[in-house]
Amino acid sequence: MKASVRPISGRGMPDASLCLQMMLPPLPGVWEVGLAILMALTTPVLAQWVTVDSTFPAGSGPNAWVRTLAAQADGRVLMGGTFTNVSGSPHRYIARVGTNGVIDEGFVTQVSSEPTHIQALMDGRILIAGPFSNVNGVACPGLARLQPDGGLDGGFIPPSGLSASGSVTGLAASNGTVWVTGTFTNLGGLPRNRVARLLSRGAVDPSFQSPFGATDTVAVVAVQPDGKPLLSGAFSNLAGVAVTNLVRLNPDGSVDPSFRSGLVAGERVIRGLLMPDGRLVAAVAGYADYGMANTSPRLVRFNSDGSLDPAFNVSLESPGFPYNSTVYALALQPDGKILLSGTFLRVNGVSRGKLARLGLDGVLDFCFDVAMGGEWAPMAVAPMPDGNVVVGGSFSGLQGQSHPYLLRLLRPAGCDPGVIEMAVPVLQFREDALRAVIPVVRHGGADLEQSITFATRDGSAQA
């Protein structure tokens, strides 16, 4: 019995579902059977390997780990880490490379220790934070602002009370103020437990009062366009208000009652990413009282009122090492897609080698897949305006290329749909058989769970 197959929908639509109609004509001399089966290929996609740019960086690159990255508006990339040399040129702990991967010799900054946070500001200046005590020979414990060429910005003088050993983090807001967190209880002679807002020249803003206790663990996650900060940590009560490890503050430091975190006791935010619509995408995990994670991380989305969006829940798995799993970085691409890196090996049950990309809805992007190396540890990601991605971390290279600690991934040229088709040209079966097996074969989309749906057509069998 010969089967004929023809497409009845999805023509010229590579992203649409492909629907095939298969007609099995009757055999001569036997009971006539005409069985029409509709096959629909659901979510027909083909995973696309991203490739490593062989030209980036130019030269040997950094000689040790890269822990943090920041892309500037012109495409140049700032990096911080434990390195002391980049492509044969002495650059200790911080450096900048151009779009061509060449080290920027005009960018000169001398820091006493690696910055753990680098933020490229809109005016070209740069905010850095970390366990350093001085910058370019000037005492700047934990926090500094740099000029575009790497020189220290003398117009920003951080207050006394910050410490190189005080776990300082800083995040600049669009109005020029800087939110700073750490283990401090006093800044610039003013009582400030764990968090403070600095004015554009570095002085402590007297109009903001910290609601935190002297022993709370606090980190700034994001600052909304309206100036309200989102802070995470380990706390359950602020100024008499019950909160659970994530809070939004008003500009004066009071707790914003319109935001109630959807976290449960023990859950903490590892990384956060403020989306253009004001919602917060965050990696969260459960932590025991002694500060160690006791659940695998997952990616969630907080609505503007703090509730969890039930439509956005991304599982991250590290088979064999569930409690050592973490998320290193979250970043937003210009097209709105979300990049994440960490120690995970599966995203929503699908194999992904420590780096993945999601759509705005949290669905895994099958057009972005990285062939993982065994020692591959992508600690930082920087999406570029052209769609490529710069990655820093602890690795010797990828895809057979030697690119220690820093590389650039090129976006796939396209994402062609996978195909499911008939596996044999002829099908035979008995009219009285309880079932008919129709073999099909799939080309592409090998890491995607796909299915065939079919239906028999009433009245198609004839005696």
Phi, psi and chi 1 to 4 in degrees:
 res  aa     phi    psi   chi1   chi2   chi3   chi4
   1 MET       -  125.0 -178.1 -177.9  -59.5      -
   2 LYS   -95.0  135.8 -178.1  175.7  -68.8 -173.6
   3 ALA  -103.1  137.1      -      -      -      -
   4 SER  -111.4  136.6   60.8      -      -      -
   5 VAL  -127.0  133.4 -178.7      -      -      -
   6 ARG  -143.6  143.4   63.9 -175.3  179.2   88.9
   7 PRO   -72.6  138.2   25.2  -31.9      -      -
   8 ILE  -118.2   -3.0   60.0  175.5      -      -
   9 SER  -159.8  166.2   70.2      -      -      -
  10 GLY    84.3    4.8      -      -      -      -
  11 ARG   -65.8  131.3  -67.6 -178.8  177.3  178.4
  12 GLY    70.8   12.2      -      -      -      -
  13 MET  -125.3   87.0  -60.6  168.0   59.8      -
  14 PRO   -62.5  -22.3   20.8  -32.2      -      -
  15 ASP   -97.7   -1.4  -65.6  -31.9      -      -
  16 ALA   -88.2  163.1      -      -      -      -
  17 SER   -71.4  142.7  -67.7      -      -      -
  18 LEU   -97.5  125.2  179.4   62.6      -      -
  19 CYS  -115.7  123.8 -170.2      -      -      -
  20 LEU  -113.6  142.6  -58.0  178.5      -      -
  21 GLN  -111.2  123.7 -175.6 -179.6   58.1      -
  22 MET  -113.3  123.7 -178.9 -178.5   69.5      -
  23 MET  -110.1  125.7  -59.8  -60.1  -61.5      -
  24 LEU  -106.3  105.6  -58.6  180.0      -      -
  25 PRO   -72.2  158.4   25.6  -33.6      -      -
  26 PRO   -69.9  149.5   25.9  -34.1      -      -
  27 LEU   -84.0  140.6  -72.1  174.0      -      -
  28 PRO   -69.8  141.7   24.1  -33.2      -      -
  29 GLY    83.2   -1.5      -      -      -      -
  30 VAL  -127.4  174.7  -62.0      -      -      -
  31 TRP   -54.9  134.6  -74.3   46.3      -      -
  32 GLU   -79.9  128.0  -65.4 -177.1  -10.6      -
  33 VAL  -126.8  123.3  179.3      -      -      -
  34 GLY  -119.7  109.0      -      -      -      -
  35 LEU  -115.5  118.0  178.8   62.9      -      -
  36 ALA  -103.0  125.9      -      -      -      -
  37 ILE  -121.3  130.8  -64.2 -179.8      -      -
  38 LEU   -99.7  126.2  -65.8  179.3      -      -
  39 MET  -113.1  126.9  -62.0 -165.2  -57.6      -
  40 ALA  -118.2  122.9      -      -      -      -
  41 LEU   -87.0  116.3  170.3   60.2      -      -
  42 THR   -90.5  142.8   60.4      -      -      -
  43 THR    40.7   65.6   56.1      -      -      -
  44 PRO   -79.4   98.7   30.9  -32.5      -      -
  45 VAL  -132.4  158.8  -61.7      -      -      -
  46 LEU  -122.9  122.1  173.6   63.6      -      -
  47 ALA   -62.5  135.5      -      -      -      -
  48 GLN  -113.9  123.9  -59.9  -71.1  -59.8      -
  49 TRP   -74.4  128.4  -64.5  113.2      -      -
  50 VAL   -77.9  149.4  -64.4      -      -      -
  51 THR  -111.7  155.0   55.9      -      -      -
  52 VAL   -86.5  133.5  176.5      -      -      -
  53 ASP   -75.1  113.6 -174.7  -12.2      -      -
  54 SER   -69.0  -14.5   61.3      -      -      -
  55 THR   -96.9   -1.7   67.7      -      -      -
  56 PHE  -125.8  129.9 -171.9   97.3      -      -
  57 PRO   -77.6  163.6   30.8  -35.5      -      -
  58 ALA   -73.3  131.4      -      -      -      -
  59 GLY    87.4 -160.6      -      -      -      -
  60 SER   -81.1  -14.4   57.7      -      -      -
  61 GLY    78.3 -167.5      -      -      -      -
  62 PRO   -69.8  154.2   23.3  -32.4      -      -
  63 ASN   -98.3    7.4   65.3  -14.0      -      -
  64 ALA  -159.6 -175.8      -      -      -      -
  65 TRP   -54.5  146.1  -69.2    6.7      -      -
  66 VAL  -112.7  119.0  173.2      -      -      -
  67 ARG  -104.2  -23.2  -64.4 -178.2 -171.7  -92.7
  68 THR  -143.9  144.4 -176.8      -      -      -
  69 LEU  -134.7  152.9  -67.3  170.0      -      -
  70 ALA  -149.8  125.1      -      -      -      -
  71 ALA   -90.3  131.6      -      -      -      -
  72 GLN   -88.5  165.8  -64.1 -172.8  -73.0      -
  73 ALA   -60.2  -29.3      -      -      -      -
  74 ASP   -87.6    6.2   58.6    4.3      -      -
  75 GLY    93.8   -9.4      -      -      -      -
  76 ARG   -71.3  152.7  -68.6 -176.8  -67.9 -179.6
  77 VAL  -121.3  126.5  177.8      -      -      -
  78 LEU   -92.1  140.7  -63.5  155.0      -      -
  79 MET  -139.0  146.6   58.8 -178.6  177.2      -
  80 GLY  -131.8  147.9      -      -      -      -
  81 GLY   177.0 -159.6      -      -      -      -
  82 THR   -92.3    3.0   60.1      -      -      -
  83 PHE   -69.3  156.3   55.6   84.5      -      -
  84 THR  -125.2   -5.1   57.8      -      -      -
  85 ASN  -149.1  139.1 -172.7  -71.8      -      -
  86 VAL  -128.9  114.8 -178.6      -      -      -
  87 SER    51.9   42.2  -62.3      -      -      -
  88 GLY    85.0   -1.5      -      -      -      -
  89 SER  -108.9  132.3  179.0      -      -      -
  90 PRO   -69.0  115.6   23.2  -31.8      -      -
  91 HIS  -143.7  108.7  -72.3  -88.5      -      -
  92 ARG   -94.5  113.0 -176.1  177.9  -65.1  -89.9
  93 TYR    76.1  -20.5  -52.1  134.2      -      -
  94 ILE  -149.0  141.5 -174.0  170.6      -      -
  95 ALA  -160.5  171.9      -      -      -      -
  96 ARG  -136.7  137.4 -177.2  168.1   63.5 -168.3
  97 VAL  -118.5  148.8  -66.2      -      -      -
  98 GLY   -80.0  178.0      -      -      -      -
  99 THR   -63.6  -22.1   56.3      -      -      -
 100 ASN   -89.2    3.4   57.6   -0.6      -      -
 101 GLY    84.1   -0.2      -      -      -      -
 102 VAL   -81.4  136.4  175.2      -      -      -
 103 ILE   -62.5  136.2 -173.9   70.0      -      -
 104 ASP   -85.4  101.1 -176.5   -6.1      -      -
 105 GLU   -72.3  -15.2  -62.6  -69.0   -0.2      -
 106 GLY   -81.8   -7.4      -      -      -      -
 107 PHE   -99.0  110.3 -178.8   86.0      -      -
 108 VAL  -127.2  114.4  179.2      -      -      -
 109 THR  -137.4  130.7  -58.9      -      -      -
 110 GLN  -112.7  114.8  -64.4  177.6  -13.2      -
 111 VAL  -119.5  150.3  -71.3      -      -      -
 112 SER   -78.5  -16.8   57.7      -      -      -
 113 SER  -156.2  168.2 -175.3      -      -      -
 114 GLU   -69.2  137.3   62.3  170.4  -51.0      -
 115 PRO   -75.7  133.2   26.6  -31.4      -      -
 116 THR   -92.3   -8.6   53.7      -      -      -
 117 HIS  -142.2  130.4  174.3   81.5      -      -
 118 ILE  -129.6  127.7  -59.7  177.0      -      -
 119 GLN  -124.6  120.3 -177.3 -177.9    1.6      -
 120 ALA   -81.8  119.0      -      -      -      -
 121 LEU   -87.7  160.1  -53.9 -178.6      -      -
 122 MET   -64.7  -28.0  -65.8  -60.8  -65.1      -
 123 ASP   -89.0    7.3   61.2    2.3      -      -
 124 GLY    96.3  -15.5      -      -      -      -
 125 ARG   -76.5  171.5  -69.8 -177.4  -67.5 -177.0
 126 ILE  -137.1  131.1  -57.0  151.8      -      -
 127 LEU  -102.9  130.6 -174.3   72.5      -      -
 128 ILE  -126.2  148.5   62.4  173.3      -      -
 129 ALA  -143.7  153.3      -      -      -      -
 130 GLY   156.4 -169.2      -      -      -      -
 131 PRO   -85.8   36.2   31.6  -35.7      -      -
 132 PHE   -94.1  156.1   50.7   82.8      -      -
 133 SER  -109.7  -22.6   57.8      -      -      -
 134 ASN  -148.7  155.8   66.4   78.7      -      -
 135 VAL  -130.8  123.7  177.4      -      -      -
 136 ASN    52.1   38.6  -68.6  -10.2      -      -
 137 GLY    81.7    1.4      -      -      -      -
 138 VAL  -108.1  136.0  178.5      -      -      -
 139 ALA   -64.2  117.0      -      -      -      -
 140 CYS  -143.9   71.0  -63.0      -      -      -
 141 PRO   -65.6  112.0   21.8  -30.9      -      -
 142 GLY    88.3  -23.4      -      -      -      -
 143 LEU  -151.9  137.4 -173.8   69.8      -      -
 144 ALA  -158.6  157.4      -      -      -      -
 145 ARG  -120.1  133.5 -167.5  169.2   64.7 -165.4
 146 LEU  -107.7  153.8  -52.2  178.1      -      -
 147 GLN   -76.2  165.4  -63.6  -73.6    2.7      -
 148 PRO   -56.9  -26.3  -28.0   36.2      -      -
 149 ASP   -91.8    6.3   63.1   -4.3      -      -
 150 GLY    95.5   -9.4      -      -      -      -
 151 GLY   -68.9  153.4      -      -      -      -
 152 LEU   -69.3  132.8 -176.2   63.8      -      -
 153 ASP   -81.6  103.6 -177.6   -1.2      -      -
 154 GLY   -69.4  -11.3      -      -      -      -
 155 GLY   -82.4   -0.6      -      -      -      -
 156 PHE  -126.0  109.6 -179.3   82.7      -      -
 157 ILE  -117.5  105.0  -57.2  174.7      -      -
 158 PRO   -61.8  152.3  -21.5   33.5      -      -
 159 PRO   -76.4  161.4   29.6  -36.0      -      -
 160 SER   -66.8  152.9   61.2      -      -      -
 161 GLY   111.7  -19.0      -      -      -      -
 162 LEU   -78.9  150.9  -65.6  176.7      -      -
 163 SER  -138.0  143.8  168.3      -      -      -
 164 ALA   -62.8  -24.1      -      -      -      -
 165 SER  -101.5   14.5   60.1      -      -      -
 166 GLY  -100.4   21.8      -      -      -      -
 167 SER    51.5   48.6  -57.2      -      -      -
 168 VAL   -77.5  131.6  176.4      -      -      -
 169 THR  -126.5  148.8   62.4      -      -      -
 170 GLY  -139.4  146.2      -      -      -      -
 171 LEU  -144.0  120.8 -174.5   62.6      -      -
 172 ALA   -83.9  138.8      -      -      -      -
 173 ALA   -91.5  168.0      -      -      -      -
 174 SER   -66.3  -21.7   57.7      -      -      -
 175 ASN   -89.1    6.1   62.3   -2.4      -      -
 176 GLY    96.2  -13.4      -      -      -      -
 177 THR   -73.4  161.4   59.8      -      -      -
 178 VAL  -128.8  126.2  175.8      -      -      -
 179 TRP   -90.8  130.1  -68.1   90.6      -      -
 180 VAL  -129.5  137.1   59.2      -      -      -
 181 THR  -127.6  159.3   61.0      -      -      -
 182 GLY   174.1 -163.7      -      -      -      -
 183 THR   -93.5   10.9   57.3      -      -      -
 184 PHE   -73.2  158.5   52.3   81.6      -      -
 185 THR  -124.7   -6.7   57.0      -      -      -
 186 ASN  -148.4  131.5 -172.7  -68.0      -      -
 187 LEU  -131.2  128.8  -77.2 -173.9      -      -
 188 GLY    58.1   29.2      -      -      -      -
 189 GLY    82.8    3.4      -      -      -      -
 190 LEU  -111.4  138.9  -61.5  175.0      -      -
 191 PRO   -67.3  120.7   22.4  -31.1      -      -
 192 ARG  -145.6  106.6  -68.9  -67.4 -176.4  -85.7
 193 ASN   -84.8  109.9  -73.1  -26.5      -      -
 194 ARG    72.5  -22.2  -58.1  -42.2 -156.1 -162.3
 195 VAL  -147.8  144.6   62.4      -      -      -
 196 ALA  -151.8  159.3      -      -      -      -
 197 ARG  -111.2  128.8 -176.9  173.8   57.5 -150.4
 198 LEU  -102.7  142.6  -52.4 -177.2      -      -
 199 LEU   -73.4  172.6  -59.9  174.6      -      -
 200 SER   -62.3  -19.8   59.7      -      -      -
 201 ARG  -102.4    5.5  -64.2 -174.0   62.4   83.9
 202 GLY   103.5  -11.0      -      -      -      -
 203 ALA   -72.2  151.3      -      -      -      -
 204 VAL   -70.1  131.4  176.8      -      -      -
 205 ASP   -75.9  114.2 -174.0  -13.7      -      -
 206 PRO   -70.7  -14.6   25.6  -33.4      -      -
 207 SER   -82.8   -7.2   67.6      -      -      -
 208 PHE  -108.1  123.5  174.9   85.6      -      -
 209 GLN  -113.0  128.3  -59.2  -67.9  -34.5      -
 210 SER   -72.0  132.4  170.4      -      -      -
 211 PRO   -91.0    1.4   34.3  -34.6      -      -
 212 PHE   -86.1  160.0  -67.8   96.1      -      -
 213 GLY   -85.8  168.7      -      -      -      -
 214 ALA   -69.9  -16.4      -      -      -      -
 215 THR  -114.8    5.3   60.0      -      -      -
 216 ASP   -67.6  150.1  -73.8  -25.4      -      -
 217 THR   -99.4  122.1  -60.6      -      -      -
 218 VAL  -137.8  141.5 -175.9      -      -      -
 219 ALA  -144.1  140.5      -      -      -      -
 220 VAL   -80.4  128.7   59.8      -      -      -
 221 VAL   -95.2  -46.4  176.0      -      -      -
 222 ALA  -162.7  161.6      -      -      -      -
 223 VAL  -123.5  123.4  179.7      -      -      -
 224 GLN   -71.8  160.2  -64.4 -177.6  166.4      -
 225 PRO   -58.0  -25.8  -26.5   35.4      -      -
 226 ASP   -83.1    3.6   60.7    2.8      -      -
 227 GLY    92.3   -4.7      -      -      -      -
 228 LYS   -80.2  130.5  -66.6 -177.7  178.4 -178.9
 229 PRO   -90.8  148.9   33.5  -33.8      -      -
 230 LEU  -107.1  125.2  -70.6  160.0      -      -
 231 LEU  -126.4  141.2  -60.9  111.4      -      -
 232 SER  -120.5  169.4   67.7      -      -      -
 233 GLY   159.1 -148.1      -      -      -      -
 234 ALA  -122.3   96.6      -      -      -      -
 235 PHE  -158.4  155.7   44.7   82.0      -      -
 236 SER  -133.0   -9.8   58.2      -      -      -
 237 ASN  -149.6  126.6 -172.6  -67.3      -      -
 238 LEU  -127.4  117.4  -64.6 -179.9      -      -
 239 ALA    51.4   40.2      -      -      -      -
 240 GLY    82.8    2.5      -      -      -      -
 241 VAL  -104.9  128.4  179.8      -      -      -
 242 ALA   -74.1  121.8      -      -      -      -
 243 VAL  -137.6  160.1  -66.3      -      -      -
 244 THR  -127.6   85.7  -54.4      -      -      -
 245 ASN    64.1    5.3  -62.1  -18.4      -      -
 246 LEU  -152.3  129.0 -179.2   65.7      -      -
 247 VAL  -143.7  151.6   66.7      -      -      -
 248 ARG  -115.3  129.9 -176.1  168.9   65.3 -162.7
 249 LEU  -104.6  150.7  -59.4 -178.3      -      -
 250 ASN   -77.6  165.7  -68.8  -47.1      -      -
 251 PRO   -57.5  -22.9  -28.3   36.7      -      -
 252 ASP   -90.7   -1.9   62.1   -3.7      -      -
 253 GLY    99.5   -6.4      -      -      -      -
 254 SER   -74.7  156.1   60.7      -      -      -
 255 VAL   -73.2  131.5  175.2      -      -      -
 256 ASP   -77.5  109.7 -176.5  -10.4      -      -
 257 PRO   -69.9  -14.0   27.0  -34.1      -      -
 258 SER   -81.8   -2.6   65.5      -      -      -
 259 PHE  -119.7  116.7 -176.1   92.7      -      -
 260 ARG  -125.8  114.9  -75.5  -69.0  177.8  -93.9
 261 SER   -60.4  138.0  164.1      -      -      -
 262 GLY   -85.5    7.0      -      -      -      -
 263 LEU   -71.1  151.4  -64.5  176.3      -      -
 264 VAL   -99.4  165.7  -61.0      -      -      -
 265 ALA   -56.6  132.0      -      -      -      -
 266 GLY    97.1  -19.0      -      -      -      -
 267 GLU   -84.9  139.8  -79.9 -170.7  -39.1      -
 268 ARG  -133.2  156.7  -60.0 -175.9 -166.3  175.2
 269 VAL   -86.1  127.0  171.9      -      -      -
 270 ILE   -89.3  -48.6  -55.7  171.0      -      -
 271 ARG  -141.4  151.3  -64.5  -77.1 -176.8  -88.3
 272 GLY  -138.1  151.7      -      -      -      -
 273 LEU  -141.1  114.6 -179.2   63.9      -      -
 274 LEU   -78.9  125.0 -169.9   65.0      -      -
 275 MET   -88.5  161.4  -56.0  -58.4  -70.5      -
 276 PRO   -59.5  -26.2  -26.4   35.2      -      -
 277 ASP   -85.5    4.1   62.2    3.8      -      -
 278 GLY    93.1   -9.8      -      -      -      -
 279 ARG   -81.0  159.5  -68.9 -175.3  -71.1 -176.4
 280 LEU  -113.8  119.0  179.1   72.5      -      -
 281 VAL   -91.4  130.1  170.6      -      -      -
 282 ALA  -143.9  146.2      -      -      -      -
 283 ALA   -90.7  125.0      -      -      -      -
 284 VAL  -127.8  155.7  -57.2      -      -      -
 285 ALA  -153.0  159.7      -      -      -      -
 286 GLY   -85.4  141.0      -      -      -      -
 287 TYR  -126.6  140.9  -79.3   76.6      -      -
 288 ALA   -79.3  171.1      -      -      -      -
 289 ASP   -61.8  -26.4  -67.9  -21.1      -      -
 290 TYR   -87.9    9.6   47.4   81.8      -      -
 291 GLY    88.8    7.0      -      -      -      -
 292 MET  -101.8  141.3  -64.3  -67.7  -68.7      -
 293 ALA   -65.5  137.4      -      -      -      -
 294 ASN  -123.1    9.8   57.2   13.9      -      -
 295 THR  -138.7  156.7   68.0      -      -      -
 296 SER   -69.5  147.4  -63.6      -      -      -
 297 PRO   -70.9  158.8   25.5  -33.1      -      -
 298 ARG  -141.8  161.4   61.0 -168.0  175.9  103.3
 299 LEU  -105.9  127.0 -145.5   60.1      -      -
 300 VAL  -128.1  170.2  -59.8      -      -      -
 301 ARG  -129.6  126.5 -177.5  165.8   60.1 -165.2
 302 PHE   -92.6  131.1  -65.7   93.4      -      -
 303 ASN   -71.7  173.0  -65.9  -44.5      -      -
 304 SER   -64.4  -17.4   58.8      -      -      -
 305 ASP   -98.0    4.4   62.1   -4.1      -      -
 306 GLY    94.6  -13.5      -      -      -      -
 307 SER   -70.0  155.7   62.5      -      -      -
 308 LEU   -83.7  137.0  -69.1  174.7      -      -
 309 ASP   -79.3  111.8 -177.8   -7.3      -      -
 310 PRO   -65.6  -17.8   23.5  -33.0      -      -
 311 ALA   -83.0   -5.9      -      -      -      -
 312 PHE  -126.0  103.3 -168.7  105.0      -      -
 313 ASN  -153.2  106.8 -167.5   -2.5      -      -
 314 VAL  -111.1  120.7 -178.6      -      -      -
 315 SER   -85.4  141.9   66.0      -      -      -
 316 LEU  -126.8  120.5  -55.4  171.7      -      -
 317 GLU  -121.5  144.5  -56.9  172.3   57.3      -
 318 SER  -128.4   84.1  -63.0      -      -      -
 319 PRO   -53.3  129.2  -25.1   35.0      -      -
 320 GLY    91.3  -20.7      -      -      -      -
 321 PHE  -136.5   54.7  -54.7   94.0      -      -
 322 PRO   -62.6  -34.8   24.7  -34.4      -      -
 323 TYR   -92.4   -5.2  -55.8  141.5      -      -
 324 ASN   -96.6    3.0  -68.8  -30.5      -      -
 325 SER   -77.9  142.8 -179.4      -      -      -
 326 THR  -152.9  172.1 -169.1      -      -      -
 327 VAL  -114.8  120.6  173.0      -      -      -
 328 TYR   -78.9  -42.7  -69.0  132.2      -      -
 329 ALA  -151.7  148.2      -      -      -      -
 330 LEU  -128.5  137.0  -72.2  172.8      -      -
 331 ALA  -148.7  150.3      -      -      -      -
 332 LEU  -105.2  124.0 -172.9   65.9      -      -
 333 GLN   -76.9  161.4  -70.7 -166.3  164.0      -
 334 PRO   -59.3  -27.5  -26.5   35.4      -      -
 335 ASP   -86.9    5.7   60.5    2.2      -      -
 336 GLY    92.1   -3.7      -      -      -      -
 337 LYS   -79.4  156.3  -66.8 -177.7  178.0  179.4
 338 ILE  -107.7  125.2  -58.2  167.0      -      -
 339 LEU   -98.9  139.6  -73.4  166.9      -      -
 340 LEU  -141.5  143.6   66.8  153.4      -      -
 341 SER  -132.1  154.6   70.4      -      -      -
 342 GLY   178.2 -152.4      -      -      -      -
 343 THR  -103.0    3.9   57.7      -      -      -
 344 PHE   -67.3  153.7   53.3   82.3      -      -
 345 LEU  -119.6   -9.4  -61.4  176.9      -      -
 346 ARG  -140.1  142.4  -67.0  176.4 -172.3  161.1
 347 VAL  -123.8  117.9  177.4      -      -      -
 348 ASN    51.3   39.1  -79.9  -16.4      -      -
 349 GLY    82.6   -3.2      -      -      -      -
 350 VAL  -103.0  136.7  178.6      -      -      -
 351 SER   -60.4  126.6  175.9      -      -      -
 352 ARG  -147.3  126.8  -83.6  -62.0  178.4  -89.6
 353 GLY   -85.7   67.1      -      -      -      -
 354 LYS    73.9   -0.7  -56.4 -179.2 -178.2  179.5
 355 LEU  -144.8  132.0 -177.7   63.3      -      -
 356 ALA  -148.8  166.4      -      -      -      -
 357 ARG  -132.7  138.1 -171.8  170.0   68.9 -176.1
 358 LEU  -120.7  154.9  -52.7  174.9      -      -
 359 GLY   -79.6  175.3      -      -      -      -
 360 LEU   -61.6  -24.9  -77.5  173.0      -      -
 361 ASP   -87.9    2.1   53.7    2.1      -      -
 362 GLY    86.3    2.0      -      -      -      -
 363 VAL   -78.5  135.2  173.6      -      -      -
 364 LEU   -61.3  134.7 -176.9   63.7      -      -
 365 ASP   -88.1  109.8 -173.9  -11.3      -      -
 366 PHE   -80.4   -0.9  -75.8   87.6      -      -
 367 CYS   -92.0   10.6  -65.8      -      -      -
 368 PHE  -141.1  106.3 -174.9   93.4      -      -
 369 ASP  -141.9  137.4 -160.7   -1.4      -      -
 370 VAL  -114.8  126.2  178.7      -      -      -
 371 ALA   -72.5  112.0      -      -      -      -
 372 MET   -80.1  140.9 -179.1 -172.8   69.0      -
 373 GLY   -96.5  155.1      -      -      -      -
 374 GLY   -59.6  -39.8      -      -      -      -
 375 GLU   -99.0   14.6   83.5  -69.0    1.1      -
 376 TRP   -66.2  115.4  165.2 -113.1      -      -
 377 ALA  -131.9   88.2      -      -      -      -
 378 PRO   -79.7   97.5   28.7  -30.4      -      -
 379 MET   -84.5  -21.8  -62.5  177.6  176.5      -
 380 ALA  -144.7  144.3      -      -      -      -
 381 VAL  -132.9  144.5  -65.2      -      -      -
 382 ALA  -135.7  103.1      -      -      -      -
 383 PRO   -69.0  137.5   23.6  -30.3      -      -
 384 MET  -101.3  159.7  -52.8  -54.2  -66.0      -
 385 PRO   -60.4  -27.2  -24.3   33.9      -      -
 386 ASP   -87.7    5.4   58.1    5.9      -      -
 387 GLY    94.2  -10.8      -      -      -      -
 388 ASN   -77.2  167.7  -62.9  -32.6      -      -
 389 VAL  -133.5  125.6 -179.9      -      -      -
 390 VAL   -92.8  133.9  175.0      -      -      -
 391 VAL  -124.5  133.3 -177.7      -      -      -
 392 GLY  -122.6  156.5      -      -      -      -
 393 GLY   165.1 -145.1      -      -      -      -
 394 SER  -117.7  100.9  172.2      -      -      -
 395 PHE  -165.5  161.1   47.3   80.0      -      -
 396 SER   -99.6  -16.0   59.0      -      -      -
 397 GLY   161.0 -167.4      -      -      -      -
 398 LEU  -160.4  148.2 -159.5   64.8      -      -
 399 GLN    53.9   38.2  -62.8  177.9   -1.5      -
 400 GLY    78.9    2.6      -      -      -      -
 401 GLN  -105.1  141.1  -63.3 -172.4   39.0      -
 402 SER   -86.5  107.8  176.3      -      -      -
 403 HIS  -140.7   76.2  -69.6  -79.8      -      -
 404 PRO   -66.5  125.9   21.3  -30.9      -      -
 405 TYR    73.4  -16.0  -48.3  114.8      -      -
 406 LEU  -152.6  132.2 -176.4   70.8      -      -
 407 LEU  -154.9  169.1   55.6   80.3      -      -
 408 ARG  -124.9  130.5 -178.1  165.0   61.9 -167.8
 409 LEU   -97.3  133.5  -61.9  174.5      -      -
 410 LEU   -93.5  135.7  -57.4  176.6      -      -
 411 ARG   -65.4  147.6   60.7  178.1 -179.5  176.4
 412 PRO   -62.3  147.5  -19.4   31.2      -      -
 413 ALA   -66.4  -29.2      -      -      -      -
 414 GLY  -169.1 -179.4      -      -      -      -
 415 CYS  -139.0   87.0 -170.0      -      -      -
 416 ASP   -76.0  145.1  -62.4  -34.9      -      -
 417 PRO   -71.6  148.6   27.1  -35.4      -      -
 418 GLY   -71.8  167.6      -      -      -      -
 419 VAL  -131.3  134.7  174.9      -      -      -
 420 ILE  -115.1  127.8  -69.7 -177.4      -      -
 421 GLU  -140.6  169.4   61.4 -175.3    8.8      -
 422 MET   -62.7  137.9  -59.2  -61.9  -61.3      -
 423 ALA   -86.3  -22.6      -      -      -      -
 424 VAL  -134.0  151.6  -65.6      -      -      -
 425 PRO   -81.5  -17.9   29.2  -34.5      -      -
 426 VAL  -130.3  136.3  176.4      -      -      -
 427 LEU  -125.3  135.5  -72.7  173.3      -      -
 428 GLN  -133.1  140.8  -67.6 -178.5  -19.8      -
 429 PHE  -159.8  158.7   59.1   90.7      -      -
 430 ARG   -79.6  146.5  -67.3  175.3   56.1   86.8
 431 GLU   -65.3  -30.4 -178.5  -89.8  -22.7      -
 432 ASP   -93.6    8.6   58.4   -9.3      -      -
 433 ALA   -68.8  146.1      -      -      -      -
 434 LEU   -74.7  -22.6  -64.9  178.7      -      -
 435 ARG  -152.2  158.8   64.0  178.0 -177.6  174.9
 436 ALA  -123.0  126.8      -      -      -      -
 437 VAL   -94.2  122.1  178.3      -      -      -
 438 ILE  -115.7  102.5  -56.4  169.8      -      -
 439 PRO   -74.9  136.4   27.2  -32.7      -      -
 440 VAL  -129.4  160.9  -65.6      -      -      -
 441 VAL  -130.4  145.0   63.2      -      -      -
 442 ARG  -110.5  135.3  176.7  172.9   62.7 -177.5
 443 HIS  -117.5  115.9  -58.6  -77.4      -      -
 444 GLY    89.4  166.4      -      -      -      -
 445 GLY    63.6   36.1      -      -      -      -
 446 ALA   -65.3  -25.0      -      -      -      -
 447 ASP   -97.8   12.6   62.2   -9.8      -      -
 448 LEU  -111.1  131.5  173.4   65.2      -      -
 449 GLU   -72.6  117.1 -179.7  179.4  -11.5      -
 450 GLN  -121.6  163.2  -63.9  176.0  -35.5      -
 451 SER  -146.6  156.9   62.0      -      -      -
 452 ILE  -110.9  127.6  -67.0  -68.9      -      -
 453 THR  -108.7  142.7   58.9      -      -      -
 454 PHE  -145.6  164.8   68.1   91.2      -      -
 455 ALA  -150.9  141.7      -      -      -      -
 456 THR   -83.8  153.9   59.0      -      -      -
 457 ARG  -103.1  122.2 -179.2  174.7  -62.3  165.0
 458 ASP   -57.6  137.9  -69.0  -19.1      -      -
 459 GLY    82.3    5.5      -      -      -      -
 460 SER   -81.1  -22.4   60.4      -      -      -
 461 ALA   -84.3  135.9      -      -      -      -
 462 GLN  -125.1  138.5  -61.7  177.8    4.9      -
 463 ALA   -83.0      -      -      -      -      -
